[in-house]
């Protein structure tokens, strides 16, 4: 009888891609999927270490799964936390059988180990993967990042950017058998810059993938790389969805973050896209409470959110990360003040999102049905944006034309036309 596995994935979509690749290697080794973590022979926890709350969630999940595992089963910890804190994590969790960084094979009966090189023993990026279990799939196009943002520790454990070839990405997109491909990376628009050609190749990649699937969506675009050619290419795919990594809008604070841009620049670019494509949807994330954030900085962000009216926004409290530029900065913001600022921004954005969803009532849209009764349009990215409720008899994995008949906060209700 074959041994069984269970993979628990935490963190961002890029981690989900890594888990898919690990599943591919375990299936190739003869393992089969278990019904749950309590029946598996090996339980893999793919961790996140981006901020403190993510690390806490990872540790709590590891402990819960070690308590719930079947007698004799093994727990393997991998992912960002294993890479960043390998030896420390192995020492702190004696109940875990293996702590493995990126690209270290998951094996049964393994001896305890920790740590790995930044460049993995084998390359998860280009490993084959099983077909997607849903009508959409994440595809990671590069690993690592060459930027030096003041708050981010990712380059310290993910390494410099390593872009894949366009052919390998297109092949993987076809392997997923998905109707929608969501391209992800730490610095998506910089794709290809590290391959010696001297220029980014994100446009060529998007064009190549769009010839193979119905929808192509891009997550995490650095704003300085969003030029007219890339904007036109995204709009031409029929999915005018722009996920912009803005982080803040106050020019002095953005500089302190070691990033590019300002609220004025961002607003102009967003309005230019809306003039070109009125149906464009926008998402961004912002850090609240970065060291030195003044009331004037916060007010500038409030004005930007209120005036720009993005469809979707995430707000996150600053997390001091050892080894980053911001870790030792003066003017740390009190937690209570950060919480107040987060609450104010979240309340404002919730109202804006609800109003923008209300505006869609009565309109007709094309949706992709992800699961019985649940669909999305081009305006909703998988797992992070709102959902569209549809009749459960609409075929999963197919596109359907629907009329929006109701809205409730971020979510919509629709019926077939």
C-alpha positions in Angstrom: 0.0 0.0 0.0 1.4 3.4 -1.0 2.3 5.9 1.7 0.2 9.1 1.9 0.9 12.8 2.3 -0.9 16.0 3.3 0.3 19.5 2.5 -0.7 22.5 4.6 0.1 25.8 2.8 0.4 29.2 4.6 1.1 32.6 3.2 1.0 34.0 -0.3 0.1 32.5 -3.7 3.8 32.0 -4.4 3.9 29.5 -1.5 0.9 27.7 -3.1 2.9 27.2 -6.3 5.8 25.8 -4.3 3.4 23.4 -2.6 2.0 22.3 -6.0 5.5 21.5 -7.1 6.2 19.5 -3.9 3.0 17.6 -4.5 4.3 16.8 -8.0 7.5 15.4 -6.5 5.8 13.3 -3.9 3.3 11.8 -6.4 6.2 11.0 -8.7 7.8 9.2 -5.8 4.7 7.0 -5.4 2.9 8.8 -2.6 -0.9 9.4 -2.7 -3.0 12.2 -1.2 -4.5 11.6 2.3 -8.0 12.5 3.2 -6.7 14.8 6.0 -3.6 15.5 8.1 -4.7 13.0 10.7 -4.5 10.1 8.3 -1.3 11.0 6.4 2.1 9.3 6.7 3.8 12.6 6.1 2.5 16.0 6.9 4.2 18.9 5.1 3.8 22.5 6.5 4.8 25.1 3.9 5.4 28.1 6.1 5.3 31.9 5.7 7.8 34.2 7.4 7.0 37.6 5.8 5.9 39.3 9.0 5.5 38.5 12.7 1.8 37.5 12.5 2.6 35.1 9.7 5.4 33.5 11.7 3.1 33.1 14.7 0.4 31.4 12.4 3.1 29.1 11.0 4.3 27.9 14.5 0.7 27.5 15.7 -0.2 25.5 12.6 2.9 23.2 13.0 2.1 22.6 16.7 -1.6 21.8 15.9 -0.7 19.4 13.2 1.9 17.6 15.3 -0.8 17.0 17.9 -3.3 15.8 15.3 -1.0 13.6 13.2 -1.5 9.8 13.1 0.8 7.7 15.3 4.1 7.1 13.5 3.5 9.9 11.0 6.2 12.4 10.2 5.9 16.2 10.1 8.1 18.2 7.7 8.4 22.0 7.8 9.5 23.8 4.7 9.0 27.2 3.1 10.1 30.7 4.0 10.3 30.1 7.8 12.3 27.0 7.3 14.7 28.8 5.1 15.0 31.9 7.2 15.2 30.2 10.6 16.1 26.6 9.8 18.5 25.7 12.6 16.6 27.8 15.2 13.3 26.3 14.1 14.6 22.7 14.3 15.9 23.3 17.8 12.7 24.8 19.0 10.4 22.1 17.5 11.8 18.7 18.5 8.5 17.1 17.6 9.2 17.9 13.9 11.1 15.2 12.0 12.5 17.4 9.2 13.0 21.2 8.7 13.9 21.8 5.0 14.6 25.0 3.1 13.7 25.6 -0.5 14.3 22.8 -2.9 15.1 20.2 -0.3 13.3 16.9 -1.2 10.6 15.9 1.2 11.2 12.3 2.3 9.8 9.8 4.7 12.1 8.4 7.3 14.4 11.4 7.0 16.8 12.4 9.7 16.3 15.8 11.3 17.9 18.6 9.2 17.7 22.3 8.8 18.8 25.1 6.5 19.8 25.1 2.8 21.5 27.3 0.3 19.6 30.2 -1.2 19.8 28.4 -4.5 18.0 25.1 -3.9 19.4 21.6 -4.2 16.8 21.2 -6.9 14.8 24.0 -8.6 11.2 24.1 -7.5 10.6 26.7 -10.2 10.9 24.4 -13.1 9.6 21.1 -11.6 6.4 19.7 -13.2 3.1 20.0 -11.3 -0.2 18.2 -11.3 -3.2 19.6 -13.1 -5.1 22.3 -11.1 -8.0 21.2 -9.0 -9.8 24.4 -9.8 -10.5 26.3 -13.1 -7.6 28.7 -12.3 -4.0 28.3 -11.2 -1.1 30.3 -9.9 2.1 30.1 -12.0 5.3 31.5 -10.5 7.4 33.1 -13.2 10.5 34.0 -11.1 12.0 33.6 -7.7 13.8 36.2 -5.5 14.0 39.9 -5.8 16.6 42.5 -6.6 15.0 45.4 -4.9 15.9 46.7 -1.4 12.7 47.9 0.1 13.3 49.1 3.6 10.7 46.8 5.3 11.2 43.6 3.4 13.5 40.7 4.3 12.5 38.5 1.3 15.8 39.1 -0.7 17.8 37.8 2.3 16.3 34.3 2.1 14.8 34.1 -1.4 17.9 35.5 -3.0 18.3 37.5 -6.2 15.7 37.4 -8.9 15.9 34.3 -11.1 13.5 34.4 -14.1 12.3 31.3 -15.8 12.2 31.0 -19.6 9.0 31.9 -21.4 8.7 28.4 -22.9 8.9 26.7 -19.5 6.1 29.0 -18.1 3.9 28.4 -21.1 4.4 24.7 -20.7 3.4 24.8 -17.0 0.4 26.9 -17.8 -0.8 24.2 -20.2 0.0 21.5 -17.6 -2.4 23.1 -15.1 -5.3 22.6 -17.6 -6.8 25.8 -16.1 -9.0 28.4 -17.8 -7.3 31.2 -15.9 -3.6 31.6 -15.2 -2.5 34.0 -12.4 1.1 35.0 -12.9 3.0 35.7 -9.6 6.5 36.6 -8.5 8.2 38.9 -5.9 8.8 41.4 -8.7 6.5 40.4 -11.6 7.2 43.3 -14.0 11.0 42.8 -13.8 10.6 39.4 -15.4 13.6 38.6 -17.7 15.8 41.5 -16.6 18.2 39.0 -15.0 18.6 36.8 -18.1 21.2 38.9 -19.9 18.9 40.3 -22.6 19.1 43.8 -21.0 15.3 44.3 -21.1 12.3 43.0 -19.2 10.2 40.4 -21.1 6.9 40.6 -19.2 5.0 41.8 -22.2 6.3 38.9 -24.3 5.4 36.5 -21.5 1.9 37.8 -21.1 1.3 37.6 -24.8 2.5 34.1 -25.0 0.5 32.8 -22.1 -2.7 34.6 -23.3 -2.5 32.6 -26.5 -2.9 29.4 -24.4 -5.6 30.2 -21.8 -8.8 32.3 -21.6 -7.7 34.7 -18.8 -4.3 35.9 -17.7 -4.0 37.9 -14.5 -1.0 39.6 -13.1 -0.4 40.0 -9.3 2.1 42.4 -7.7 3.2 45.0 -10.2 5.8 47.5 -9.0 4.4 50.9 -10.0 7.5 52.3 -11.8 7.4 49.4 -14.2 3.8 49.9 -15.3 4.6 51.6 -18.6 2.2 52.2 -21.5 3.2 49.0 -23.4 2.5 46.8 -20.4 -0.8 48.6 -19.7 -1.9 48.0 -23.3 -0.8 44.4 -23.1 -2.8 43.7 -19.9 -5.9 45.4 -21.4 -5.6 43.4 -24.6 -5.8 40.1 -22.7 -9.4 41.0 -21.7 -8.5 41.0 -18.0 -7.8 44.7 -17.2 -6.9 44.0 -13.6 -4.1 46.0 -12.0 -2.6 44.8 -8.7 -0.2 47.6 -7.9 2.3 47.3 -5.0 2.1 50.9 -3.8 2.7 50.5 0.0 2.2 54.2 0.8 1.6 57.6 -1.0 3.4 60.2 1.2 6.5 61.1 -0.8 8.8 61.5 2.2 7.7 58.2 3.7 7.9 56.3 0.4 11.6 57.5 0.2 12.1 56.3 3.8 10.7 53.0 2.6 13.4 53.0 -0.1 10.7 52.9 -2.8 9.6 54.9 -5.8 6.6 57.1 -6.3 4.1 59.3 -4.6 0.3 59.7 -4.4 0.3 62.2 -7.2 2.2 59.9 -9.5 0.0 56.9 -8.6 -3.2 58.9 -9.1 -2.2 60.1 -12.5 -1.3 56.6 -13.7 -4.5 55.1 -12.4 -6.6 57.8 -14.0 -4.8 57.3 -17.3 -5.6 53.6 -17.2 -9.2 54.3 -16.4 -9.4 56.7 -19.4 -8.0 54.0 -21.6 -10.1 51.2 -20.1 -13.1 52.3 -18.0 -13.7 48.7 -16.8 -10.3 48.4 -15.3 -10.2 47.1 -11.7 -7.5 48.0 -9.2 -6.1 46.4 -6.1 -3.2 47.6 -3.8 -1.7 47.0 -0.4 -0.5 49.6 2.0 1.7 49.5 5.1 0.5 51.4 8.1 2.8 52.5 10.9 6.1 52.4 9.1 8.8 54.1 11.3 8.4 57.9 11.1 4.9 57.9 9.7 3.4 61.2 10.8 -0.2 62.3 11.0 0.4 64.2 7.8 1.6 61.0 6.1 -1.5 59.1 7.3 -3.8 61.9 6.2 -2.3 61.8 2.8 -3.0 58.1 2.6 -6.6 58.7 3.7 -7.1 61.3 1.0 -5.6 59.0 -1.6 -7.8 56.1 -0.7 -10.9 58.3 -0.6 -10.2 60.1 -3.9 -8.8 57.2 -5.9 -11.5 54.7 -5.0 -9.6 51.5 -5.7 -11.8 48.4 -6.0 -9.8 46.4 -3.5 -7.3 47.4 -0.8 -5.4 45.6 1.9 -3.9 47.4 4.9 -1.2 45.9 7.1 0.6 47.1 10.2 4.4 47.5 9.8 6.3 44.5 11.1 10.0 45.1 12.2 12.0 42.5 10.4 15.6 41.8 11.5 18.2 42.5 8.9 16.1 45.1 7.0 16.9 48.8 6.7 13.8 49.8 8.8 14.5 47.5 11.7 16.8 50.0 13.4 15.1 53.2 12.4 14.0 55.7 15.0 10.4 57.0 15.4 8.7 53.6 15.8 4.9 54.1 15.9 3.0 53.0 19.0 0.9 49.9 18.4 -2.3 51.6 19.6 -1.9 54.4 17.1 -1.2 51.9 14.3 -4.4 50.0 15.2 -6.4 53.3 15.1 -5.0 54.1 11.7 -5.7 50.7 10.4 -9.2 50.8 11.6 -9.8 54.2 10.0 -8.5 53.0 6.6 -10.2 49.7 6.6 -13.6 51.3 7.4 -13.1 53.8 4.6 -12.1 51.1 2.1 -14.9 48.8 3.1 -17.4 51.6 2.3 -15.7 52.3 -1.1 -15.6 48.7 -2.1 -19.3 48.2 -1.2 -20.3 51.3 -3.2 -18.3 50.2 -6.2 -20.0 46.8 -6.0 -23.4 48.4 -5.8 -22.7 50.3 -9.0 -22.5 46.9 -10.8 -26.1 45.9 -10.0 -28.0 45.7 -13.3 -25.0 45.1 -15.4 -24.2 42.1 -17.5 -20.8 40.3 -17.1 -19.0 37.2 -18.1 -18.0 35.0 -15.1 -15.9 31.9 -14.6 -17.5 29.4 -12.2 -14.9 28.2 -9.7 -17.1 25.8 -7.7 -20.8 25.1 -7.5 -22.6 28.4 -6.9 -19.4 30.5 -6.8 -18.0 32.5 -9.7 -15.7 35.5 -10.5 -15.5 38.1 -13.2 -12.3 39.7 -14.5 -12.6 42.2 -11.6 -12.0 39.5 -8.9 -8.8 37.7 -8.4 -9.0 34.3 -6.8 -8.9 34.0 -3.0 -8.4 37.6 -2.3 -11.3 39.6 -3.7 -15.1 39.3 -3.5 -17.2 36.4 -5.0 -20.2 36.3 -7.2 -23.0 33.9 -6.1 -24.6 32.1 -9.0 -27.1 29.2 -9.4 -25.4 25.9 -8.4 -26.4 24.3 -11.7 -24.1 26.5 -13.7 -21.3 24.3 -14.9 -18.0 24.5 -13.0 -15.0 25.5 -15.1 -17.0 27.2 -17.7 -17.7 30.8 -18.6 -21.3 32.1 -18.3 -22.9 35.4 -19.1 -24.8 36.7 -16.0 -26.7 39.7 -14.8 -25.7 41.2 -11.4 -28.9 41.4 -9.3 -27.7 42.2 -5.8 -24.6 43.2 -3.7 -23.6 42.7 -0.1 -20.4 44.4 0.8 -17.6 42.9 -1.4 -19.8 40.1 -2.8 -22.4 40.0 -5.6 -25.3 37.8 -6.6 -26.0 37.1 -10.3 -28.4 35.1 -12.5 -27.8 33.7 -16.0 -29.0 36.0 -18.8 
